[in-house]
Amino acid sequence: MAGLDIEALVGQMAAAAAGVLKQKWPDAKSFAQVEFRKIAQTIENIGTQLTAGEINTAQAELLLDMQKNASRSVLLTVEGLGILAVEEAINAALDVIKGAANKAIGFALL
């Protein structure tokens, strides 16, 4: 599996989420960056496990969904952020890394 530049992905994800969350971004930024790092690392781990034959694509999708749900829960603790805003921010963050992540792991996970 081709390696992912986790910090570059986190930066791209944060920029996309900042555009969605606008005025709430200063409150959400530190939480979001930590969660985006976890998502990016999960994607990298999924690729490694797929390559090693330790998991299949269904399990890969489940692992990503679990991390997205955990990240969603954390971001919902930021005062003033609603479920729709959080969902839109996470989706925007994942959209900007979709190409790099899918290429690195070898199938359309995102």
N, C-alpha and C positions, 0 to 999 in steps of 0.2 A: 504494500500500500504506500502510495506517495504521502509523505508527511504533510501536515497542515501547519501553517504559521498561526498558532493559537492567538497570539497578541494582535496580529493583523486582523484576524476574524473578529475578535472582540471589539476592536476599534470600528470596524465596518458595522457591526451589529449595534453598537452604541450610537453611532451617528444616525442610523436608520430609526432607532427607537426615540432618539431625541427629537427628531422631526415629527414624530407622532405625538409624543407626550408634551411637547412645547413647554408651557409654563410650569408643569409639574416635573420636568426633567431634573432641575437642581435637587429636588427632594428624592427622586428615584435613581439618580445617576450611580451612586455607590452600590446600591443594591443590584441594579441592572447589570453593571459591569461584572460583579461577582457571579451572577447567574448566567450571563452570557459566556463567561469563561468556563463554567461548568457544562453548559450545552456544547461548546466547542470541544472541550476535552472528552465529553461523552461521545461525540461524533468520531473523534480520533480513536477512542477505545473501541468503538463499534467496528471501525475499519480494520483495526488490528485483530479483533476477535473473528471477524468474517474471514480474513485472510488465513488465519490459523485453523479455520474450520470449527471453531468453538461454539459459534452461534450461526443460525440461519437468518434469512432476510426478515421473516416474521418476528423473530426474537429481536432483531436489530430495530425494527419499527417500534416494538413494545418498549425497548430500552430508551429510545428517544422520546417517546410519549411520556414515559415516567419522569424523565428529566424536565420536559416542558411543563408538566403538571406541577412539579416541585418549584420550578422557577415562577410559574404563574402564582402559586400560593405566596411565595416570598414577596413578589411585586404588589400583590393585593394588600399587603400590610402597610404600604405607603399611603398615608392619609390623603384622601381625595382622588385616588385612582380607582376607577371602576373596572369591572370585568371586561367590558368592551374595549376600553383604552388599553388595558394590559394585554388582552388578546391581540389587538391590532399592533401593538408595539413588538410583541414576540414574533408575530407573523412577518412584520417588516424586517426585523432583525434576521430571521431565517431566510427570507427572500434574497437578501443581499449576499449571503454566503452559499446559496443553493448550488450554484455551478461548481465552485471550488470543492465543496463538501462531497457532492455526488460524484465528481470526478475522482476524488481521492479515495473514496470507499468502493467505487466501482459499480454502484447501482443507484437508482433514484430514491434515496431515503427521504429527501426533502421535496 
